[in-house]
Amino acid sequence: MVHTDNTEDITMIWIDVNDQLPPTGVNSVYGSAWVLISYLFDGKQYEGEGRYIKTDKNPYWRNVHGDKMINNNVTHWMNM
């Protein structure tokens, strides 16, 4: 749970990428808004910011450094 002030709580829920992907076309034609992602790298789970890029043939995730991420590595996402 994240506290925005002393009177209001916002529940943040991880969404499995197999159940739902972030909506695209929000901040660009093909990409989603920046979201918090949970991903596997070298056998460990990490969290960071990323966006889902929807293309006809090979959709992918991109991190804040502009690097493409392997789709299978991103496991969950949530709005920030």
C-alpha positions as CSV (number, residue, x, y, z in Angstrom):
1,M,0.0,0.0,0.0
2,V,1.3,3.5,-0.9
3,H,0.3,6.5,1.2
4,T,-0.2,9.7,-0.8
5,D,-1.1,11.6,2.4
6,N,-2.3,10.9,5.9
7,T,-6.0,10.4,4.8
8,E,-5.9,8.6,1.5
9,D,-4.5,5.1,0.6
10,I,-4.0,3.8,-2.9
11,T,-3.7,0.0,-3.3
12,M,-1.3,-1.0,-6.0
13,I,-1.9,-4.3,-7.6
14,W,0.5,-6.3,-9.8
15,I,-1.0,-7.5,-13.0
16,D,0.3,-10.7,-14.6
17,V,1.3,-10.1,-18.2
18,N,-0.4,-13.4,-19.2
19,D,-3.7,-12.0,-18.0
20,Q,-3.5,-8.4,-19.3
21,L,-1.0,-6.0,-20.9
22,P,-1.0,-2.2,-20.3
23,P,-3.2,-0.2,-22.8
24,T,-1.2,1.1,-25.8
25,G,-1.5,4.4,-27.6
26,V,-1.5,6.4,-24.4
27,N,1.7,8.4,-24.8
28,S,2.7,7.3,-28.3
29,V,1.1,5.6,-31.3
30,Y,2.3,2.1,-30.3
31,G,3.5,2.3,-26.7
32,S,1.9,2.2,-23.4
33,A,2.4,4.7,-20.6
34,W,5.4,4.1,-18.3
35,V,4.5,1.5,-15.8
36,L,6.3,-0.3,-13.0
37,I,7.4,-3.8,-14.1
38,S,8.6,-6.9,-12.4
39,Y,11.0,-8.9,-14.4
40,L,13.5,-11.8,-14.2
41,F,17.2,-11.3,-15.0
42,D,19.9,-13.8,-14.2
43,G,17.5,-15.9,-12.1
44,K,16.5,-13.0,-9.9
45,Q,13.3,-10.9,-9.7
46,Y,13.7,-7.1,-10.2
47,E,11.5,-4.1,-10.4
48,G,11.8,-1.0,-12.6
49,E,10.0,1.3,-15.0
50,G,9.1,0.1,-18.5
51,R,6.6,0.5,-21.3
52,Y,5.0,-2.1,-23.5
53,I,5.5,-1.4,-27.2
54,K,2.8,-3.0,-29.4
55,T,3.8,-3.9,-32.9
56,D,2.1,-6.2,-35.5
57,K,4.8,-8.9,-35.5
58,N,7.0,-8.7,-32.4
59,P,5.7,-6.6,-29.5
60,Y,8.2,-6.0,-26.8
61,W,9.0,-4.1,-23.5
62,R,11.4,-1.2,-23.3
63,N,13.2,0.0,-20.1
64,V,13.9,3.6,-19.1
65,H,17.3,3.3,-20.7
66,G,15.8,2.6,-24.1
67,D,16.8,-1.1,-24.1
68,K,14.5,-3.7,-25.5
69,M,13.7,-6.3,-22.9
70,I,13.0,-10.0,-23.6
71,N,9.2,-10.4,-23.3
72,N,9.4,-13.7,-21.4
73,N,11.4,-11.9,-18.7
74,V,8.7,-9.4,-17.8
75,T,6.2,-11.2,-15.5
76,H,4.0,-8.4,-14.0
77,W,3.2,-4.7,-14.3
78,M,1.3,-2.0,-12.4
79,N,0.4,1.6,-13.0
80,M,2.6,4.1,-11.3
